[in-house]
Amino acid sequence: MSERVNRFLGGSPLGVIMRLILLSIVVGVILSWLSWSPADVIDWFVGLFDWLWYNIFGSLDRALDYFLLGAAIVIPIFIISRLLTMGRR
């Protein structure tokens, strides 16, 4: 079991905890230097998620509009061409 934990974490648990603490301090100093607060970071992630949601699903909404617009022309032409083909046989 201990070997699985070490493999999952990428090292011994104590070593990983120490690296994470050190990395957290370094990142915290950099973000503090940039005058970012935890709320700013959370707001950025929420804004990113909102932007992605709008762009992905907004595009699908426009794609549905384009599909319906094209289908209004393509489907009747397809049906007419099939009827004409059946009439020739």
KAWO-V934678 format. One record per backbone hydrogen bond with DSSP energy under -0.5 kcal/mol. NH is the residue of the N-H (numbers start at 1). CO is the residue of the C=O. Records with the same first field share a line. If there is no record, write none. Layout:
# KAWO-V934678
NH=CO + CO
This chain:
# KAWO-V934678
5=1
6=2
7=3
8=4
9=5
10=6
11=6
16=12
17=13
18=14
19=15
20=16
21=17
22=18
23=19
24=20
25=21
26=22
27=23
28=24
29=25
30=26
31=27
32=28
33=29
34=30
35=32
36=31
41=37
42=38
43=39
44=40
45=41
46=42
47=43
48=44
49=45
50=46
51=47
52=48
53=49
54=50
55=51
56=52
57=53
58=53 + 54
59=55
60=56
61=57
62=58
63=59
64=60
65=61
66=62
67=63
68=64
69=65
70=66
71=67
72=68
73=70
74=70
75=71
77=73
78=74
79=75
80=76
81=77
82=78
83=79
84=80
85=81
86=82
87=83
88=84
89=85
